[in-house]
Amino acid sequence: MPSTKYIFVTGGVTSSLGKGIISASLATLLQSRGYSVTIQKLDPYINIDPGTLNPYEHGECYVTNDGAETDLDLGHYERFLNRPTSQANNVTTGRVYQTVINKERRGDYLGKTVQVIPHITDEIKRRIQLLGNTGEFEIVITEIGGTVGDIEALPYIEAVRQLRWELGEDSLVVHLTLVPYLAATGEMKTKPTQHSVQKLQESGIQPDVLVCRTEYDLGEDIRRKLALFCNVKKEAVVQSIDAETIYAVPILMRNQHLDEVVLKRLNLPVEDNLDLVNWRDFLYKLRYPQTEVEIGLIGKYVELHDSYKSIVEAFIHAGATNEAKVKIRWIHSENLSLDSVEKSLEGLDGVLVAPGFGERGFDGKLDAIRYARENKIPFLGICLGMQAAVIEYARNVLGLEGANSTEMDAETAHPVIDLMDEQKEVTEKGGTMRLGACDCNIKEGTKAFEVYRRKQISERHRHRYEFNNKYLEDFEASGMIATGQNPGTELVEIVEIPEHPWFIGVQFHPEYKSTVANPHPLFVQFVAAAIRYSESQNA
Ligand code: GLN
């Protein structure tokens, strides 16, 4: 088999230019030409993983099948490529140093002084090549988090320099920059890009491709100028113009032949086999919806929409499948109360209560659930949202006053949600939840079965608390039933209310598995239920 090709994606000028989307879009084009591609993200922060980070810091924590708590860009990689990622796809400085320090403690360095170069850079290089060495991928795209010039990114840039030297023609660097528009003079400015390329060159790296984020078309002159000043071919200066949806970016890149530029540079054949039919079909449905529904997303991190990235994207996929635009109404659960809930939720066609941790804003979630349940509005509760649905039902239907999760009230008389046994001795916070893919058996003749049309599914988890099975009989006798359970442990994974048109709570996170090619059935059916509800309201 020919050797794996490595593409490095670096960023300059500023953060948040969309390196993740550019990486995913390039990967999509290469995959659409039949190449097997994976994408990896190197994050320069010192946390071992983002699992311990507050969503306000870094947005959603994305969970892979193998239970890795990772950067939200991995979600984009999976959504675009429809291929699962794993722990190997996300590396942090914390993880790199931890490995090196553990080796040092074991005596593996045989008395040598352990240094950033070569020991840290060697560990970074090893992790970059891990995916390539599996033999599964022809092309590995490695996105370097942060911006060139950041102190903490230096060892990564140095590792890329060394790898380029070792890999030669089998590697390539794409540098993403910003070309700002100065309204005062009516000009687009190339200097920030020139400086950021100079910064890369100072570190011994010459980019092969420039992707320039811009609000306006770059035009021939700017491209020529950038090519001249930055030592790249003119056809390798590509613009990334603000797009109405991230899913249009592969097409925008294709229109400028980014895939061909990259393949030629890597000495890979460019055949006439690009297949974007399904992608374009999805984009068409996204652009020309037949109807619109509005869904309330209730959570406590709603000021930062990235905290719920995968949920938002899953709605986009599900909307396209239903040929409907899904409008999200962001509702802060702290602002909800029994008095305000009607006004806040008025006109919604569906209610989603989001995952979360801790007490803040919890009561507002219960009020929203009660409103959706009593008014027969389609409801989906995810993780904490499912737990809240159970608590609301316990209090208001089973009459268990003060019923709660022991996460919110350790002394509750009715712990309908309780810590899992395996969690009782756990004291460390990082990586210790129930994480990753678990099997779930679904009962036939239920809504859950209508959704999945299968008796066995696997979904990803990230939680410590669970439905307390001591109460299961009481719940089922009163109209909330467990329709999905773990085959080994009987942990309740899905609850639903058969009397309600569409009321489902899931202990797992379906949003992580929704992709463009495979929109998640729970979201697809939830949106379908919202459309039916909306039609019934307007009839
Ligand atoms: N805080 C809850 C638990 O740990 C729910 C977690 C979540 O929503 N991801 O069980």
Boltz pocket constraint, residues with backbone or C-beta under 6 A from the ligand:
constraints:
  - pocket:
      binder: B
      contacts: [[A, 354], [A, 355], [A, 356], [A, 357], [A, 358], [A, 382], [A, 383], [A, 384], [A, 385], [A, 407], [A, 462], [A, 463], [A, 464], [A, 465], [A, 466]]
      max_distance: 6.0
